[in-house]
Amino acid sequence: MRTVADYFGSLVFDDRVMRARLSADVYKSLRKTIDEGKALDLRVANAVAEAMKNWAVEKGATHYTHWFQPLTGVTAEKHDSFISPSPDGSVIMEFSGKELIKGEPDASSFPSGGLRATFEARGYTAWDPTSYAFIKGKTLCIPTAFCSYGGHALDKKTPLLRSMEALNREALRILRLFGNKKAKHVSASVGPEQEYFLITKEMYDKRPDLRFTGRTLFGAKPPKGQEMDDHYFGVIKPTVAAFMEDLNDELWKLGILSKTEHNEVAPAQHEMAPIYTTTNAATDQNQLTMEIMQRVAAKHGLVCLLHEKPFEGVNGSGKHNNWSISTDDGQNLLSPGDTPYENVQFLLFLCAVIKAVDEYQDLLRIAVATAGNDHRLGANEAPPAVVSIFLGDELEEVLKAIETDSPYAGTEQERMEWDVAVLPKFRKDTTDRNRTSPFAFTGNKFEFRMLGSSNSIACTNIMLNAAVTESLRVFADELEQADNFDEALHALLKRTIKEHKRIIFNGNGYDDAWIREMTENRGLLNYRTTADCMPHLMDEKNVKMLTSLGIFTEDELRSRRDIMLENYCKTVTIEANTMINMVRKRIAPAVIRFTADLAHQMSEKRTLFPQLACACESELIVTLSELTDVMKDLTASLEEAVKGLGDAADVIEEAALIRDRVLPAMEELRIPCDKAETLTEKSYWPFPTYGDILFSVK
């Protein structure tokens, strides 16, 4: 019987395949490129290309593509076949090192935010050897970076790789100060938990809002939602179980360490969590995971919804970015050990993270900002839009002792008592998984919980890596100049804790009093929407930090601000136009038709039974007629708000108009439509209801 171990990674040109198919010197040279960033010469590239092509062809591949991540938020690929003509009229299968390391796709239709001139259509892709090639269908996919003709990064991978190199550089400086000469490389590792909804294709096809926008723009609350808490970790339905089984098989073939699967809180909502891997590979694999989820769902007659808030009134979907940093010899730099108070190296890295999150809380908020995620953040299912750090009681007491120069007495670790003899006794973890915290320490890593389910994790990890790198750089500059390292280290830790402790909060992030405390007394930022936070990407402190570390150029930053705001405006505009279309063509006519039929029935009843008042019918007719009049007026108001976007001077002003006029108009229009749904006979209503959709999968 075939086991997972027999086929895990079978479609990946991974280290096992490279060792088996490359000569010893070629393999050694390639590993130096992967592990140490050494330059790759063309001789090695040619040997790798030949081995990669032969392996892929044996697996049934006929084409190759440079697989990259443009600023659209999804992946891109252009397929070329391996065939080349032969003099005798046949073909041969060829693939050179030049074709492996560089591609020249048309960049004209990808977002650039002004980074390329109109006539500069050419772009370049460059092989990223740190992320393994893989086979998808009959195509060899080669992970690559993507840049413009002028050399500007037009993708998410390039700045991510830059941030990883910067983090490695500054972290090694810190390790050398602690006498660690052995470590050659420091990298960030990530494990992104992925939430999603599964609904039937039949329901999806009947909802224009789902098809055009990924979320429902209308929908009255069903009689049952998530109130009973019976779906969370509940028995997995047969159709969903079959989907999960196929999903795991596909992911495992691609070397993706899919580990955990379960039902989430909302009906039809689920989660998949992988094992950690390096940030670059984790980013590529999460993009693949989202694509494969949708493809596998289709095979089962399902649709996988990755929108952050596809249904009003039940939990939305997030993506928890579990982040840690470690050395190439296996030392987790965020592991406190048994005695965190005495582990000064850990405390220094911890303080670097605290300082980073406090000083660049705006960048972390910006990294997760999308029109979809704006609907989720701050609701009772996701962290608030205000960034804070949860450390747990023990670490908070450790930091207090350092700040006040007082003895650390330690915190007694409670034992779990079950009052049942056969059950095991164990100690409570001192770092509870606080689901209301945006940035929580969970033992030996931080869990950043603000990402939306459709987000690329690249943006978050770029900003997180960069902010922590800047803290480490400042620390290293100071400590390298110290005459007495121990005294300087203690002073640095004490000062950092005092200056940045405002970002630490271990309580309930949903409490309104805490939101007021955060913003009014602690001075933390509360950017509720994308329109609020995205312009701050170009704040002087952010530009200075990100450019000085070599992660972005100023032009690249400006382009990303404009592209993200353009995406925000386009997304909401499409939603608004979809609402207008649905109301005018489907919802209002359906309500009018039901009202007319009801009036006709009432008229016939009164003809037969003149003594009947028909109060129920009369009242319902009046209510529905008033609702259709309100729909008409509010639809016109929304249309005017959308037209008014054309008067905006720039994309920043347009985003503000979206926030202040279009979104409120959309919310107003939804109210009478959802009310009408509850009063209109089901056979007249033109769309499946929430009850139909959320409980459609068996």
TAVEN-V945128 format. One record per helix or strand of 2 or more residues. SS is the DSSP state (2 for helix, 1 for strand). FROM is the first residue (numbers start at 1). TO is the last residue. If there is no record, write none. Layout:
BEGIN
ss from to
SS FROM TO
SS FROM TO
END
This chain:
BEGIN
ss from to
2 4 7
2 15 21
2 24 36
2 42 58
1 63 68
1 79 81
1 83 85
1 91 93
2 97 101
1 102 103
1 122 127
1 134 136
1 139 148
2 157 177
1 186 200
2 201 205
2 208 213
2 238 253
1 258 263
1 269 274
1 277 278
2 279 299
1 302 305
1 318 327
2 340 342
2 344 359
2 361 367
2 371 374
1 389 390
2 393 404
1 415 416
1 426 427
1 439 441
1 446 452
2 457 480
2 485 503
2 512 521
2 530 538
2 540 548
2 554 608
2 615 647
2 651 679
2 690 694
END
